[in-house]
Amino acid sequence: MTIKRFEEIRAWQKARELVQEIYKISSVGDFNRDYGLKNQICRAAVSSMTNIAEGFGRNTHKDFAHFLDIARGSVIEVQSLLYVALDVNYIEKPEFDKLYIIAEETISLITKFTSYLRQNPS
C-alpha cells in the first residue's frame, strides 16, 4: 500500500490525537493561566504532527526519516512537560497517565515508521 496523503500516516493520526488532548487539558484552570507552560506544551505537540506532515513532502526516505526524528523529539518534550504539569498540580495523575500513553503510542508509531524508511531508502 502506498501512502498518498500525510493524513493516511498512522503516526500523524496519533500525533493529531495527542494535540487535541493537550489543547483540551491546557485550556482549563491554572494550566490555562500559565501561558509559558501552555504555549510550550502546545507548540511541542503541534510540532510532532507538523514535522510528520512536512517530512512526507520531502523527496527521499532519508529526509523523511530526519523529520520523523524531530517529531519523535517533540513528543518526548511533551512527555517531559506533562511531568511539569503534574508536579505543579495542573493535571491529576489519571490525566497524566492517559496523555503519557497517547504520547508513547505516538513515539512507537514514529519509531517504527522511521525504521522502515531507513531500511528502505528511496
N, C-alpha and C positions, 0 to 999 in steps of 0.2 A: 504494500500500500504506500502510495506516495502522498506526502503532505502537501496540499495545495495552498493552504492558508494558515497563518500562525494560530488562528483560533482553534485549529484542529489538534494542536500540540497539548498533550495531557498535562505537561508541566506548566504551560501557560494557563490552562484552565484552573489548576490547583492554586497557582500564584494569584489568579484573579479572585478566587475564593478567600485567600488569605487577606488580600487588600480589602475586600468587603468587610470581613470580620474585624480587621484592625481599625478601619474607619468607624465601624459601629461602636466598638468599646472605647475608642478615644474621643468620642463626641459627647460623653456624658460626665457629669460630676467634676471632681477635681482634675481628672485626666484632661478634660476639655479645656480647663483653665491653665494648664501647664503647657503653654504654647511651644516651648523649646522641645520638650519630650514628644508631644503630639506631632509636631512638624517632623521631627527626625524619624519617628517610627513609621509615619505615613509615607514619607519620602523613600525610606528603605523598602517598604512593602511594594510601592509603585515601581521602584527601580527594578525589583526582581521581575515583575511582569513585563515591563517595557524592554528590558535587556533580552528577554527571550524573544520578543517580537522583533527587536532590532537585529538580533543575530540571525533570525530566519531570513531577513532581507539581504544577508551577505552572500558573497559568491562562492565561498568554499566551506567545507565542513570544518576546516581548521579555524576559520574566522568565526563561524557559528559557535563552535566549542568555546572559544575565548569569551564570547558574550554570555554563554551559559555559566562560565566560571564566575563572571561578575554577578550574574543573577543569583547564583548559589551564595556568594559572599553577602549579598544584600539580605537574603533570607536569614542567614546566620546573624546578621546585625539585628534583624527583627527579634530573633530569639533572645539576644543579649538585652535588648531594650525592654522586652517583656519582663525580664528579671527586675529591671529598674521599676517598672510599673507595679510589679508585685511587692517589691521591697518598700515602696512608699505608700502602699495601700490604695493605689488607684484601681487595682483589679484584685479579685479574690482568687484563691488557688484553683478552683474549678475552671474559671475563665482562662487563667494562665495555662492550665493543662490542655484545655481544648485548643487554644491557639498554638501552643507549642507542638501539639500533634499535627495540626494542619501544616505548620512550618516544616516539621520532619518529613511529612509526606511529600511536600514540595521539593525539599532537598533531595530526597530519594529519586523522584522522577527526573529532576535536573541531572543528577549524577549518572543515572542510567543512560539518559539521552546523550550526555557528553561522552560517555564511554563508547557508545555506539558510533557517534560521529568520528571519534578519534581512531576507532578500529576500521572505519570505512571512509577513508579520505576521498574527497571528490576532486 
